[in-house]
Amino acid sequence: VDLLHPDLNVIPGSDFTGSAGDGSPVVICDNHGTMIAGTMTAKINNSIGVVGVAPGCVVLPARIGISLGPPCNNGWTGVLSWTATALNWGLTQGARVSSNPNVYGSPSSAVSAAYTATKTGGMVHFAPAGDASQNYVEYPAAYATVNAVSALSPSGTLAAISSYGVGLDLSAPGETIESTDRVSFEGYVSGDYTFMSGTSLSCSYAAAVAALVIARNPSATPAQVEQRLYCSARDLGAAGYDTQYGYGCVDAYAAVATLIADADADGVEDLCDNCPGVANANQADIDFDNVGDACDDCVDPDID
């Protein structure tokens, strides 16, 4: 991430590729991270550029790959242990949300273990479903501990480039997104801003909404943050959960409109609870009317 970009809320991070550094670009094609950072934390009310989803939050960059090129087409190479080390380091730095805007060709036990350990430690994780237009969620998004995010077009439909499938959790804008580019003549273009499409942008959009939820609910657990994102998401496609949009498009306003609470202490937060006044951890709803049986005056499935 370009630490010198005047429109970014970013602090020095670390380089895990063997190049001593603070997470800044090293080679000519190290452009992707700056674009992703702007989606999340580009500054607000500074009279320049764009605004991120969570402009009051900061990005802590971790360089976990070496970009290939030119041409600069977001290709990269790396060692999977770099990702695992970066995740564990992030937890020690106090990070609460991770956005890994990359896709890997295969699973890794070390990376999976790092995602599990850091989620247990309090981090919420996001990764892109992939840009192959296929019915298959890529790693690391395919790990159960990572929120997989598909990309939406401006019209709210699944972007043509976006992958999807079993294990998808959420969807978010990811087509023709304007964000920060490396300053001056470096980066994708000669200016300081550019446009891009892809699930790496949508996953970062969703991660930024999670950051807003945590800012409003600092003591929230990862499970509570994820519940809030799922239950506040705007349903798209088939009613309820589906494998193209997950639980729906993340909705920042709905996600932070109320504080996270669990009035009946049943482990299901009130916004998600079909009967928030009576403990009903299994959310039983025999007549499928979205009113939990514990609260329903008429639970006969044969009566409308």
Disulfide bonds with the S-S distance in Angstrom:
Cys29-Cys72 1.93
Cys231-Cys272 2.07
Cys275-Cys295 1.57
